[in-house]
Amino acid sequence: MRFVILAVFFAAPFLFPGDCAANEGEALFVERDCVRCHTIGRGRFAGPDLKGVFDRYSKDEVVLWITDSSAVYEARGGAPVNEGYPPMPPTNVSEREAEKIADYLFSLHDVASDAPDGGALFGKVVNKTTGKPAADVKVLLSSFIAERLISERSETSGAQGVFRFEGLSWSASHKISIQKDGVLYETDKMVFAPRQSEIKTTLPIYETITDDRAIGLELAHMIVEPFEGGIRVAEFVEFANRGKTAVVADNDDKNSATLRFGVPEGTENLNFIHGADSSSVSARTGAFVLPVLPGLKKIVFSYLVPFQNSGKTVFTKTLEYKTSSFVAISSDLQGVEVAGLGEAKHVSGEDGRVFLRWESKRIAKGAKIKISVKSPSPDKPAWLLPVMVFALVLAFAVLFRRARQTN
């Protein structure tokens, strides 16, 4: 079975002429994602065409639409107000920004609409392993209204890796994808900004190998929380492929893997939260078969370690790679001990919650971290587990970000 990875490359989808770049309202129209639902004089999209919006609403009403659409619906007796369109979702736009967007819309009130022949999306496919353009590669263009696929077409990249699609709808989003050697490369969805007629992008691809020696573990973070039902563990890992090729699994070897994450013996309820799913897991326990592109790959997963019959449960985490930084953390200040890392330190999250934190840097491959956990007291019921884990994930995300910024 051939596995693929969705490699999302954020293209530069909004290219402005020099005079438009200075227009703050136009920039906000793009930055705050208005452009992903509305056109201005180019026809209906997921939301109404906003050309002539001031024929229907005052500036104050337009600002209210942007900042608090729910208030508009409440005042008008429910949603939607515009038949044939979904209700406008909440936005993260301040009143000051909304006023600038409204001024921008008003400035286009009398501007003639664009010709209806559509826009162009063009660019180049580059093999980042060889540093050369990738010729004779099938490039697929997919167009969407919201999440609904409305059309697809393809062409083969030219001698210099170039491709070009014309006649694209203004009122749709478009993405480019390439399937090659078991890896799916894909741009983000792109839309035409007001008065933009062309989008240029570059899509990188890589040669593939099955040798994983270029992969290391940049950061590894573990949350350990005991409950009546067992020890809940959440891990945040950041793998680094330091080579110039994509590492893929060997389809002829059922035990082949690209990433190893190693879970303790007897682990139950393995759950992937970010960066992977159960279809990515190898037949070999504690390993992935998903392709790994050069750069960083973050994966978040959790599992349950059942309590042993004695009053203390001991389990071991073996590091499968040379690791730049490993952090363990727990809110249980009395019942959790960690050996194989630095001394425990008390730290506080942004909400004031106190944790124990253990950390070591530059750890050798094969190192073992031993975690000892006392059985929890009855006043920590099992139903509290999801709440605690969610709170810990939020708190630890802050610590993860801080650690990433200092590495």
Secondary structure, DSSP 8 states (H G I E B T S, - for coil): -----EEEE--------HHHHT-HHHHHHHHTTGGGT--SSS---SS---TTGGGT--HHHHHHHHH-HHHHHHHTTSS-SSTTS---------HHHHHHHHHHHHHTTT-----TT-EEEEEEEEETTTTEE--S-EEEEEEEETTEEEEEEEEE--TTSEEEEEEE-TTSEEEEEEEETTEEEEE--B---TT--EEEEEEEE--EES--TTEEEEEEEEEEEEETTEEEEEEEEEEEE-SSSEE---TT-TT--SEE----TT-EEEEEEES--GGGB-SSTTEE-S-B-SEEEEEEEEEEE---SSSEEEEEEE-SS-EEEEEEEES-TTTEEEESS---EEEE-TTS-EEEEEEEEEE-TT-EEEEEEE---TTS-GGGHHHHHHHHHHHHHHHHHHHHHT-
